[in-house]
Amino acid sequence: MDSTASSLASLWDRVFGTQPDPDLWVVIATLVAALAVTVPHNVWRVARNAITIAHEGGHGLVALLTGRTLTGIRLHSDTSGLTVSRGKPHGIGMILTAAAGYTAPPLLGLGGAALLAAGHITLLLWLATALLVAMLVMIRNAYGALTVVLTGGVFLLVSWLAGPQVQAAFAYAVVWFLLVGGVRPAFELQAKRMRGGAGDSDADQLSRLTHVPAGLWLFLFHAVSLCSLIGGGRWLLQA
């Protein structure tokens, strides 16, 4: 009994305790790494899968929080995705659900930066793993399940087996990637719309739901991602 209590206390301290901040050079190096997988087009085509997970996860989470019934999430090899929920086809729940996709990755990055600034490196890794496990339940295609399982497996291995320095470097790289990578999709959407494509994008769906021009919703996506990058970046660099 004492052994079990001691193990639980040790686990609690490990997860909810604080860890020392990494050296500044590690923070800078992980930022460079995030830029290296976000800026080059060929690398971004692969890395964007992680942003799609956050994007569709944002749709799904907000759908549940607003009382809609989440029926499934699909992730595709071209880095597109689809989240389907049931409920009223209009109203605040549908609006928030549609707005959650492009804003989810940068806001997750901002939340992650807040946790890292407070020294909760292990807690960040465990929360990310828990969210991925919860998302896996709602995945409805093989490619999506494989992507989420592989991503969750990496988080699980790092949080359980890696030392503090590796955990810190991995956590900072992930958060930087969400912050930096969360900026690019809105610009990609803007470019597609300028070419006359993406007629059923989240911004266009929001426009139909609210009668607010899609360009203003696109501006909101830009504002959220850029403000998250600036705010989260300041937290990470000052940690």
PyMOL commands that set and color helices and strands:
alter all, ss='L'
color gray80, all
select helices_A, chain A and resi 2-16+24-38+41-65+92-117+121-138+142-161+164-181+184-194+202-210+214-238
alter helices_A, ss='H'
color red, helices_A
select strands_A, chain A and resi 69-75+81-86
alter strands_A, ss='S'
color yellow, strands_A
deselect
rebuild
show_as cartoon
